[in-house]
Amino acid sequence: MKKDNCIFCKIANGDIPSKTIYEDEMFKVILDLGPATKGHALILPKEHADNLYELPEETAGAAMKLAKKLSVQMKDKLGADGFNLVQNNGEVAGQTVMHFHLHLIPRYQNDGQRIGWTPGEPTQEELEDIRQKIVG
């Protein structure tokens, strides 16, 4: 179900024009208006879910299959040297629009982008404590 005040629902369902590179019954894929690199696109489900936690499993699986298909196509057509898939959940994780979306970011040698994190240095005991919390 689409949300009336959601900009990505409006784009995904055709109420707001976009530079669409793919569309089917479940998704619209658009070029990002503030791209990290040439070809940066967003996979938008037509049905609203705020984030990954709320996304139906079937939609999550279909989004990843579509990401694979499009990343192969975009890498070939745009001459990208690599590819990032980025998906943020919650403001603290960098999500700015509360409608699940998956970033497809072609990467090029010397493109000036840095997508990553600073690695931590947990002890084996800390890792085991975290593992126990997750698996019970």
N, CA, C and O of each residue as an XYZ file, in Angstrom:
544
protein
N       0.846     -1.180      0.000
C       0.000      0.000      0.000
C       0.889      1.240      0.000
O       1.886      1.299      0.720
N       0.524      2.220     -0.805
C       1.368      3.410     -0.836
C       0.941      4.398      0.248
O      -0.215      4.419      0.669
N       1.889      5.208      0.686
C       1.669      6.211      1.721
C       1.506      7.561      1.042
O       2.331      7.940      0.212
N       0.461      8.281      1.382
C       0.146      9.541      0.708
C       1.235     10.601      0.801
O       1.443     11.350     -0.154
N       1.933     10.680      1.930
C       2.928     11.742      2.121
C       4.358     11.282      1.822
O       5.310     11.976      2.180
N       4.526     10.128      1.174
C       5.862      9.585      0.923
C       6.328      9.929     -0.493
O       5.700      9.530     -1.473
N       7.419     10.663     -0.591
C       7.954     11.077     -1.892
C       8.333      9.877     -2.758
O       8.110      9.905     -3.968
N       8.904      8.819     -2.161
C       9.292      7.652     -2.956
C       8.077      6.853     -3.409
O       8.121      6.238     -4.474
N       6.991      6.841     -2.633
C       5.747      6.215     -3.107
C       5.230      6.963     -4.335
O       4.794      6.349     -5.309
N       5.282      8.285     -4.278
C       4.805      9.101     -5.399
C       5.648      8.879     -6.645
O       5.114      8.808     -7.751
N       6.966      8.768     -6.475
C       7.851      8.513     -7.617
C       7.637      7.099     -8.147
O       7.479      6.900     -9.351
N       7.633      6.112     -7.242
C       7.519      4.709     -7.643
C       6.201      4.423     -8.363
O       6.139      3.549     -9.228
N       5.163      5.152     -8.011
C       3.853      4.917     -8.605
C       3.495      5.910     -9.712
O       2.350      5.964    -10.160
N       4.495      6.700    -10.151
C       4.309      7.554    -11.319
C       3.647      8.892    -11.086
O       3.339      9.590    -12.052
N       3.415      9.281     -9.838
C       2.784     10.579     -9.560
C       3.763     11.732     -9.721
O       3.351     12.869     -9.952
N       5.059     11.448     -9.599
C       6.124     12.436     -9.787
C       7.062     11.872    -10.852
O       7.468     10.714    -10.758
N       7.414     12.671    -11.866
C       8.291     12.162    -12.920
C       9.701     11.845    -12.407
O      10.184     12.449    -11.449
N      10.342     10.883    -13.073
C      11.698     10.493    -12.697
C      12.434     10.001    -13.933
O      11.828      9.749    -14.974
N      13.736      9.870    -13.806
C      14.563      9.281    -14.866
C      14.602      7.782    -14.596
O      15.511      7.279    -13.935
N      13.609      7.082    -15.115
C      13.425      5.662    -14.857
C      14.311      4.831    -15.777
O      14.350      5.053    -16.988
N      15.032      3.857    -15.177
C      15.855      2.957    -15.993
C      15.281      1.543    -16.028
O      15.718      0.714    -16.826
N      14.288      1.260    -15.150
C      13.658     -0.059    -15.132
C      12.340      0.062    -14.384
O      12.217      0.844    -13.441
N      11.347     -0.728    -14.818
C      10.079     -0.763    -14.091
C       9.398     -2.088    -14.359
O       9.404     -2.590    -15.483
N       8.799     -2.660    -13.295
C       7.938     -3.824    -13.426
C       6.789     -3.650    -12.435
O       6.586     -2.552    -11.917
N       6.040     -4.712    -12.166
C       4.875     -4.577    -11.283
C       5.255     -4.308     -9.829
O       4.442     -3.774     -9.074
N       6.479     -4.669     -9.419
C       6.890     -4.494     -8.020
C       7.784     -3.286     -7.762
O       7.762     -2.715     -6.672
N       8.582     -2.892     -8.779
C       9.620     -1.887     -8.560
C       9.676     -0.841     -9.667
O       9.270     -1.078    -10.805
N      10.195      0.320     -9.291
C      10.659      1.316    -10.248
C      12.103      1.606     -9.851
O      12.407      1.765     -8.669
N      12.992      1.673    -10.844
C      14.393      1.990    -10.589
C      14.683      3.305    -11.292
O      14.470      3.445    -12.497
N      15.174      4.269    -10.517
C      15.389      5.626    -11.021
C      16.835      6.055    -10.810
O      17.527      5.555     -9.923
N      17.273      6.988    -11.643
C      18.578      7.606    -11.416
C      18.471      8.558    -10.234
O      17.508      9.318    -10.128
N      19.458      8.515     -9.349
C      19.500      9.381     -8.169
C      19.776     10.811     -8.619
O      20.645     11.043     -9.460
N      19.035     11.775     -8.059
C      19.215     13.188     -8.429
C      20.470     13.802     -7.802
O      20.915     14.870     -8.225
N      21.039     13.136     -6.801
C      22.284     13.591     -6.172
C      23.267     12.432     -6.173
O      23.635     11.926     -5.113
N      23.694     12.009     -7.356
C      24.461     10.770     -7.465
C      25.860     10.824     -6.854
O      26.540     11.850     -6.887
N      26.267      9.670     -6.288
C      27.639      9.512     -5.804
C      28.577      9.364     -6.996
O      29.699      9.868     -6.974
N      28.112      8.665     -8.049
C      28.889      8.453     -9.269
C      27.937      8.407    -10.455
O      26.717      8.391    -10.286
N      28.505      8.385    -11.660
C      27.709      8.290    -12.886
C      26.929      6.967    -12.892
O      27.517      5.889    -12.812
N      25.601      7.067    -12.986
C      24.752      5.893    -13.033
C      24.133      5.499    -11.702
O      23.356      4.546    -11.650
N      24.456      6.206    -10.626
C      23.890      5.910     -9.296
C      22.367      5.876     -9.410
O      21.742      6.852     -9.825
N      21.779      4.734     -9.033
C      20.336      4.543     -9.164
C      19.751      4.018     -7.861
O      20.478      3.550     -6.985
N      18.432      4.102     -7.743
C      17.700      3.633     -6.563
C      16.641      2.630     -6.988
O      15.863      2.892     -7.906
N      16.611      1.484     -6.323
C      15.520      0.524     -6.502
C      14.446      0.892     -5.486
O      14.683      0.859     -4.278
N      13.258      1.245     -5.990
C      12.135      1.643     -5.136
C      11.002      0.627     -5.258
O      10.461      0.454     -6.350
N      10.627     -0.051     -4.171
C       9.430     -0.885     -4.233
C       8.196      0.008     -4.389
O       8.143      1.101     -3.826
N       7.217     -0.454     -5.146
C       5.986      0.319     -5.315
C       5.113      0.261     -4.067
O       4.346      1.185     -3.796
N       5.231     -0.827     -3.309
C       4.517     -0.944     -2.035
C       5.380     -0.332     -0.941
O       6.582     -0.591     -0.885
N       4.789      0.466     -0.082
C       5.546      1.159      0.959
C       5.966      0.226      2.089
O       5.169     -0.570      2.585
N       7.215      0.337      2.480
C       7.754     -0.206      3.730
C       8.785      0.821      4.171
O       9.608      1.255      3.365
N       8.750      1.213      5.429
C       9.675      2.238      5.917
C      11.132      1.818      5.769
O      11.996      2.645      5.479
N      11.406      0.508      5.974
C      12.791      0.046      6.031
C      12.846     -1.457      5.801
O      11.821     -2.090      5.547
N      14.025     -2.017      5.890
C      14.235     -3.451      5.681
C      13.443     -4.293      6.679
O      12.939     -5.361      6.332
N      13.335     -3.811      7.918
C      12.632     -4.566      8.953
C      11.161     -4.794      8.592
O      10.587     -5.823      8.948
N      10.558     -3.846      7.892
C       9.142     -3.920      7.531
C       8.907     -4.519      6.147
O       7.769     -4.835      5.798
N       9.955     -4.676      5.366
C       9.834     -5.151      3.991
C       9.471     -6.632      3.957
O      10.124     -7.430      4.628
N       8.444     -7.025      3.192
C       8.130     -8.450      3.071
C       9.325     -9.212      2.493
O      10.041     -8.696      1.635
N       9.531    -10.438      2.967
C      10.673    -11.237      2.519
C      10.691    -11.419      1.014
O      11.754    -11.368      0.395
N       9.528    -11.628      0.420
C       9.447    -11.805     -1.038
C       9.968    -10.566     -1.761
O      10.678    -10.681     -2.760
N       9.621     -9.394     -1.265
C      10.071     -8.144     -1.874
C      11.578     -7.962     -1.679
O      12.274     -7.503     -2.585
N      12.075     -8.322     -0.500
C      13.514     -8.214     -0.227
C      14.308     -9.098     -1.189
O      15.315     -8.666     -1.748
N      13.853    -10.335     -1.377
C      14.530    -11.247     -2.294
C      14.481    -10.758     -3.726
O      15.474    -10.832     -4.450
N      13.321    -10.257     -4.135
C      13.161     -9.743     -5.501
C      14.038     -8.512     -5.726
O      14.573     -8.331     -6.820
N      14.193     -7.666     -4.712
C      15.045     -6.474     -4.829
C      16.494     -6.876     -5.063
O      17.185     -6.255     -5.871
N      16.962     -7.907     -4.368
C      18.355     -8.337     -4.536
C      18.560     -8.967     -5.915
O      19.597     -8.749     -6.542
N      17.599     -9.734     -6.389
C      17.706    -10.310     -7.740
C      17.756     -9.200     -8.791
O      18.526     -9.271     -9.749
N      16.924     -8.177     -8.597
C      16.918     -7.048     -9.522
C      18.237     -6.281     -9.441
O      18.755     -5.833    -10.463
N      18.780     -6.129     -8.239
C      20.068     -5.446     -8.066
C      21.163     -6.180     -8.828
O      22.004     -5.545     -9.464
N      21.164     -7.493     -8.772
C      22.164     -8.268     -9.497
C      22.027     -8.050    -10.994
O      23.014     -7.791    -11.683
N      20.810     -8.155    -11.495
C      20.556     -7.987    -12.932
C      21.012     -6.603    -13.401
O      21.718     -6.481    -14.402
N      20.604     -5.571    -12.674
C      20.924     -4.204    -13.095
C      22.396     -3.866    -12.899
O      22.968     -3.138    -13.710
N      23.023     -4.380    -11.837
C      24.442     -4.069    -11.630
C      25.291     -4.668    -12.749
O      26.252     -4.040    -13.193
N      24.957     -5.857    -13.206
C      25.677     -6.463    -14.331
C      25.484     -5.611    -15.591
O      26.440     -5.322    -16.311
N      24.238     -5.216    -15.842
C      23.929     -4.399    -17.022
C      24.624     -3.040    -16.959
O      25.205     -2.592    -17.948
N      24.566     -2.385    -15.801
C      25.149     -1.050    -15.658
C      26.674     -1.093    -15.721
O      27.296     -0.205    -16.303
N      27.280     -2.123    -15.123
C      28.734     -2.277    -15.172
C      29.186     -2.390    -16.624
O      30.169     -1.768    -17.028
N      28.467     -3.184    -17.398
C      28.782     -3.378    -18.810
C      28.545     -2.099    -19.621
O      29.432     -1.664    -20.357
N      27.377     -1.502    -19.496
C      26.999     -0.338    -20.318
C      27.743      0.936    -19.940
O      28.009      1.773    -20.803
N      28.084      1.094    -18.659
C      28.742      2.326    -18.207
C      30.252      2.174    -18.050
O      30.951      3.155    -17.797
N      30.755      0.955    -18.200
C      32.192      0.741    -18.072
C      32.695      0.893    -16.648
O      33.829      1.317    -16.427
N      31.849      0.547    -15.675
C      32.254      0.663    -14.271
C      33.309     -0.387    -13.937
O      33.340     -1.471    -14.520
N      34.169     -0.039    -12.986
C      35.231     -0.940    -12.543
C      34.810     -1.787    -11.347
O      35.475     -2.768    -11.015
N      33.720     -1.418    -10.708
C      33.210     -2.124     -9.538
C      31.808     -1.633     -9.237
O      31.228     -0.865    -10.005
N      31.262     -2.087     -8.102
C      29.873     -1.739     -7.788
C      29.649     -1.800     -6.289
O      30.150     -2.705     -5.622
N      28.899     -0.843     -5.752
C      28.436     -0.893     -4.365
C      26.920     -1.012     -4.358
O      26.227     -0.368     -5.147
N      26.420     -1.840     -3.459
C      25.001     -1.859     -3.112
C      24.938     -1.296     -1.704
O      25.631     -1.785     -0.811
N      24.111     -0.267     -1.491
C      24.020      0.371     -0.184
C      22.552      0.452      0.206
O      21.703      0.865     -0.585
N      22.269      0.049      1.443
C      20.895      0.092      1.935
C      20.941      0.508      3.399
O      21.511     -0.203      4.226
N      20.346      1.654      3.730
C      20.399      2.221      5.076
C      19.044      2.075      5.772
O      17.997      2.187      5.134
N      19.073      1.823      7.084
C      17.846      1.668      7.874
C      17.915      2.534      9.115
O      18.708      2.269     10.019
N      17.087      3.573      9.165
C      17.047      4.492     10.297
C      17.969      5.685     10.084
O      18.979      5.600      9.386
N      17.596      6.789     10.699
C      18.362      8.029     10.548
C      19.810      7.867     10.974
O      20.707      8.390     10.313
N      20.056      7.150     12.069
C      21.413      6.982     12.574
C      22.288      6.230     11.573
O      23.512      6.355     11.599
N      21.654      5.444     10.685
C      22.386      4.689      9.666
C      22.460      5.438      8.332
O      22.985      4.911      7.351
N      21.933      6.665      8.299
C      22.023      7.470      7.087
C      20.782      7.460      6.214
O      20.804      8.026      5.121
N      19.688      6.829      6.666
C      18.460      6.829      5.867
C      17.809      8.199      5.961
O      17.514      8.676      7.057
N      17.581      8.841      4.800
C      16.984     10.177      4.786
C      15.540     10.164      4.302
O      14.779     11.074      4.631
N      15.142      9.151      3.525
C      13.749      8.993      3.106
C      13.262      7.672      3.699
O      13.838      6.616      3.435
N      12.204      7.738      4.496
C      11.727      6.552      5.201
C      10.811      5.688      4.317
O       9.642      5.454      4.625
N      11.393      5.238      3.225
C      10.770      4.279      2.298
C      11.938      3.397      1.869
O      12.919      3.899      1.320
N      11.849      2.088      2.112
C      12.947      1.200      1.751
C      13.431      1.508      0.338
O      12.628      1.657     -0.584
N      14.745      1.601      0.175
C      15.336      1.743     -1.156
C      16.748      1.197     -1.123
O      17.425      1.232     -0.095
N      17.176      0.698     -2.257
C      18.493      0.103     -2.392
C      19.276      0.909     -3.413
O      18.853      1.047     -4.561
N      20.421      1.445     -2.993
C      21.284      2.227     -3.881
C      22.127      1.294     -4.737
O      22.742      0.360     -4.223
N      22.158      1.543     -6.030
C      23.054      0.865     -6.968
C      24.090      1.901     -7.367
O      23.759      2.881     -8.035
N      25.350      1.697     -6.966
C      26.374      2.716     -7.190
C      27.526      2.129     -8.001
O      28.368      1.409     -7.464
N      27.560      2.444     -9.307
C      28.709      2.004    -10.107
C      29.961      2.704     -9.592
O      29.914      3.874     -9.212
N      31.082      1.983     -9.581
C      32.329      2.563     -9.116
C      33.352      2.594    -10.241
O      33.416      1.693    -11.077
N      34.147      3.648    -10.237
C      35.149      3.888    -11.279
C      36.484      4.180    -10.610
O      36.517      4.787     -9.540
N      37.570      3.762    -11.216
C      38.888      4.090    -10.687
C      38.967      5.595    -10.457
O      38.578      6.381    -11.321
N      39.466      5.994     -9.299
C      39.664      7.411     -8.964
C      38.383      8.246     -9.037
O      38.424      9.409     -9.438
N      37.225      7.648     -8.643
C      35.968      8.418     -8.683
C      35.808      9.345     -7.481
O      34.850     10.115     -7.419
N      36.742      9.279     -6.521
C      36.715     10.200     -5.389
C      35.753      9.806     -4.283
O      35.690     10.499     -3.268
N      35.007      8.732     -4.433
C      34.051      8.328     -3.404
C      34.693      7.366     -2.416
O      35.591      6.598     -2.760
N      34.212      7.426     -1.188
C      34.636      6.479     -0.172
C      33.377      5.982      0.517
O      32.706      6.735      1.223
N      33.067      4.737      0.311
C      31.896      4.147      0.944
C      32.429      3.045      1.848
O      32.914      2.023      1.364
N      32.341      3.247      3.154
C      32.884      2.248      4.056
C      32.833      2.698      5.499
O      32.048      3.572      5.866
N      33.677      2.089      6.310
C      33.705      2.390      7.735
C      35.113      2.179      8.269
O      35.975      1.598      7.610
N      35.314      2.665      9.471
C      36.581      2.470     10.145
C      36.487      1.160     10.931
O      35.662      1.050     11.837
N      37.311      0.173     10.602
C      37.212     -1.118     11.294
C      37.515     -1.003     12.787
O      38.445     -0.307     13.194
N      36.714     -1.698     13.592
C      36.961     -1.783     15.026
C      37.985     -2.877     15.303
O      38.441     -3.568     14.392
N      38.336     -3.021     16.584
C      39.310     -4.041     16.982
C      38.806     -4.784     18.215
O      39.400     -4.683     19.288
N      37.703     -5.537     18.061
C      37.168     -6.252     19.221
C      38.062     -7.424     19.619
O      38.767     -8.002     18.792
N      38.013     -7.753     20.898
C      38.736     -8.939     21.378
C      37.923    -10.180     21.020
O      36.753    -10.077     20.653
N      38.542    -11.341     21.126
C      37.825    -12.600     20.896
C      36.672    -12.751     21.892
O      35.615    -13.276     21.543
N      36.874    -12.296     23.121
C      35.837    -12.372     24.148
C      34.649    -11.480     23.792
O      33.496    -11.878     23.962
N      34.933    -10.274     23.298
C      33.849     -9.374     22.885
C      33.065     -9.978     21.720
O      31.836     -9.914     21.693
N      33.775    -10.560     20.767
C      33.097    -11.200     19.637
C      32.228    -12.360     20.105
O      31.106    -12.534     19.627
N      32.744    -13.151     21.036
C      31.960    -14.282     21.558
C      30.733    -13.787     22.313
O      29.664    -14.386     22.199
N      30.861    -12.711     23.080
C      29.723    -12.145     23.804
C      28.652    -11.679     22.819
O      27.464    -11.923     23.031
N      29.059    -11.024     21.768
C      28.115    -10.551     20.748
C      27.453    -11.730     20.043
O      26.245    -11.722     19.808
N      28.255    -12.749     19.706
C      27.715    -13.941     19.051
C      26.654    -14.590     19.915
O      25.593    -14.976     19.426
N      26.946    -14.710     21.212
C      25.989    -15.326     22.147
C      24.678    -14.531     22.229
O      23.595    -15.114     22.294
N      24.788    -13.205     22.224
C      23.584    -12.368     22.264
C      22.725    -12.562     21.022
O      21.497    -12.564     21.107
N      23.370    -12.726     19.865
C      22.631    -12.877     18.618
C      21.984    -14.252     18.500
O      20.810    -14.357     18.145
N      22.736    -15.296     18.791
C      22.219    -16.652     18.586
C      21.499    -17.210     19.806
O      20.814    -18.227     19.700
N      21.640    -16.567     20.960
C      20.928    -16.994     22.158
C      21.707    -17.926     22.951
O      21.245    -18.382     23.998
